[in-house]
Amino acid sequence: MAVLAQPRPPVHFLVVLLILLGGCATSERSGSSGGTSSILSFEMIDEVSGSYTNAYDVVTRLRPQWFGSRGTQSLQEGGPSMPLVYVDGIQVGQIHRLREIDSTLLHEIRYLGASQATTRFGTGHFGGAILVETRRGG
């Protein structure tokens, strides 16, 4: 009586499965300043707000990777994909608008990746979104 070997899944199936599982993993990792890399808490902002006068400078100091380009928006657009900025839930524009927000007014700053931002706000968030919560908008 011959023993038949169990069929094994093709190698390419296993590779695709591993890629899909890796893509589903959470992207929030611990940052060098504690907490998650997608959130700047009030405490973290407060520590540096005396040295930096606006939200742009705070983010540049604590999370410069948020400003990195995420490639091009589309073949027609051709420009780099940068995050859109929301202040207290209202879209205010591109990242340069962070320079207009006084660092003493900041409560929390959060980065959403492209898929999270698209789910929350709709299409057009190829570079994600930076959400600013001020003390007065809280």
Residue pairs with C-beta under 8 A, 6 or more apart in sequence:
27 38
27 113
28 36
28 37
28 38
28 39
29 36
29 37
30 36
30 37
31 37
31 62
31 63
33 44
33 62
34 44
35 41
35 44
37 63
37 65
37 111
38 110
38 111
38 112
38 113
39 108
39 109
39 110
39 111
40 58
40 59
40 62
40 63
40 108
40 109
40 110
41 108
42 106
42 107
42 108
44 62
45 58
45 62
45 103
45 106
45 107
45 108
45 109
48 58
48 61
48 62
48 103
49 58
49 103
49 104
49 106
51 61
52 58
52 61
52 103
53 102
53 103
54 98
54 99
54 100
54 101
54 102
54 103
55 98
55 99
55 101
55 102
55 103
55 106
55 109
55 132
56 95
56 96
56 98
56 99
56 101
57 99
57 103
58 103
58 106
58 109
59 66
59 67
59 98
59 109
59 130
60 67
63 109
63 111
66 83
66 111
66 128
66 130
67 82
67 83
67 95
69 80
69 81
69 82
69 127
70 80
70 81
70 82
70 114
70 126
70 127
70 128
71 80
71 81
71 126
72 78
72 79
72 80
72 81
73 79
73 80
73 81
73 126
73 127
74 126
80 127
81 114
81 126
81 127
82 94
82 95
82 127
83 95
83 111
83 117
83 125
83 127
83 128
83 129
83 130
84 91
84 93
84 94
84 117
84 121
84 124
84 125
84 127
84 128
84 129
84 130
85 91
85 92
85 93
85 94
85 95
85 97
85 98
85 129
85 130
85 132
86 92
86 121
86 129
86 130
86 131
86 132
87 97
87 101
87 132
87 134
87 137
88 132
88 133
88 134
88 136
88 137
88 138
89 131
89 137
91 121
95 130
98 130
98 132
101 132
101 134
105 134
105 135
105 136
106 132
106 133
106 134
106 135
107 133
107 134
107 135
107 137
107 138
108 132
108 133
109 130
109 131
109 132
109 133
110 130
110 131
110 133
111 128
111 129
111 130
111 131
112 120
112 125
112 128
112 129
112 130
112 131
113 128
114 125
114 126
114 127
114 128
116 128
116 129
117 125
117 128
117 129
118 124
118 125
120 129
121 129
